[in-house]
Amino acid sequence: MERMAIENRLLANILAATSTMTVGKTKAARIVGGERTLERLHLSGAIECAGKVNAQNGKWRFNLSQVLQHCRPSKQSKSQTSKNSLK
């Protein structure tokens, strides 16, 4: 129970620290699981975007904290899966 509280506190600290940081469209899409997923999250209002202001080559900048809240689960390699089953 105490470990879960520590993990939640650490996650809250990470999200608070990254709330003022931004990340580009390519990196954000990679974190959330693809460009379509990123666009869907942006259109739904789950992730804020700054940029792309009446410029042909405007850059998209997404709030890193919000991107991390919607990150896709990481794929475990076979070696990690076998290590976890031994515990």
C-alpha positions as CSV (number, residue, x, y, z in Angstrom):
1,M,0.0,0.0,0.0
2,E,2.8,2.4,0.9
3,R,4.7,1.6,-2.3
4,M,1.6,2.7,-4.4
5,A,1.4,6.0,-2.5
6,I,5.1,6.6,-3.2
7,E,4.6,5.8,-6.9
8,N,1.6,8.1,-7.2
9,R,3.5,10.9,-5.5
10,L,6.5,10.5,-7.9
11,L,4.1,10.5,-10.9
12,A,2.5,13.7,-9.6
13,N,5.9,15.3,-9.2
14,I,6.9,14.3,-12.8
15,L,3.7,15.7,-14.2
16,A,4.0,18.9,-12.3
17,A,7.6,19.3,-13.4
18,T,6.7,18.8,-17.1
19,S,3.6,20.9,-17.1
20,T,5.5,23.9,-18.5
21,M,7.5,21.9,-21.1
22,T,6.5,21.3,-24.6
23,V,7.3,18.6,-27.2
24,G,7.1,18.5,-31.0
25,K,4.4,16.7,-33.0
26,T,6.7,13.8,-34.0
27,K,7.9,13.0,-30.5
28,A,4.3,13.5,-29.0
29,A,2.9,11.1,-31.6
30,R,5.5,8.5,-30.8
31,I,4.7,8.8,-27.0
32,V,0.9,8.5,-27.4
33,G,1.0,5.7,-30.0
34,G,0.7,7.4,-33.4
35,E,-0.3,10.6,-35.2
36,R,-4.0,9.6,-35.5
37,T,-4.2,9.1,-31.7
38,L,-2.4,12.4,-31.1
39,E,-4.8,14.2,-33.4
40,R,-7.8,12.5,-31.8
41,L,-6.6,13.5,-28.3
42,H,-6.0,17.1,-29.5
43,L,-9.4,17.4,-31.1
44,S,-11.1,16.1,-27.9
45,G,-9.3,18.7,-25.8
46,A,-7.3,16.1,-23.8
47,I,-3.9,17.6,-25.0
48,E,-3.3,21.3,-25.6
49,C,-1.3,22.4,-28.6
50,A,0.5,25.7,-29.2
51,G,1.6,26.7,-32.7
52,K,0.6,26.2,-36.3
53,V,-0.5,29.9,-36.4
54,N,-1.3,30.9,-40.0
55,A,2.1,29.8,-41.2
56,Q,2.9,27.3,-43.9
57,N,5.6,25.6,-41.9
58,G,4.4,26.4,-38.4
59,K,5.5,23.9,-35.7
60,W,3.1,22.1,-33.4
61,R,4.1,22.1,-29.7
62,F,2.2,19.9,-27.3
63,N,2.1,20.1,-23.5
64,L,4.5,17.4,-22.3
65,S,2.6,16.7,-19.1
66,Q,-0.7,16.0,-20.9
67,V,1.2,13.9,-23.5
68,L,2.7,11.7,-20.7
69,Q,-0.8,11.3,-19.1
70,H,-1.9,9.6,-22.4
71,C,1.2,7.6,-23.2
72,R,0.7,4.1,-24.6
73,P,1.9,1.2,-22.6
74,S,5.4,0.1,-23.4
75,K,6.0,-3.2,-25.1
76,Q,7.9,-5.6,-22.9
77,S,10.7,-7.6,-24.5
78,K,10.8,-11.4,-24.1
79,S,13.7,-11.1,-21.6
80,Q,11.7,-8.7,-19.4
81,T,8.6,-10.9,-19.5
82,S,10.6,-14.0,-18.4
83,K,12.3,-12.0,-15.6
84,N,8.9,-10.8,-14.3
85,S,7.6,-14.4,-14.3
86,L,10.4,-15.5,-12.0
87,K,9.5,-13.1,-9.2
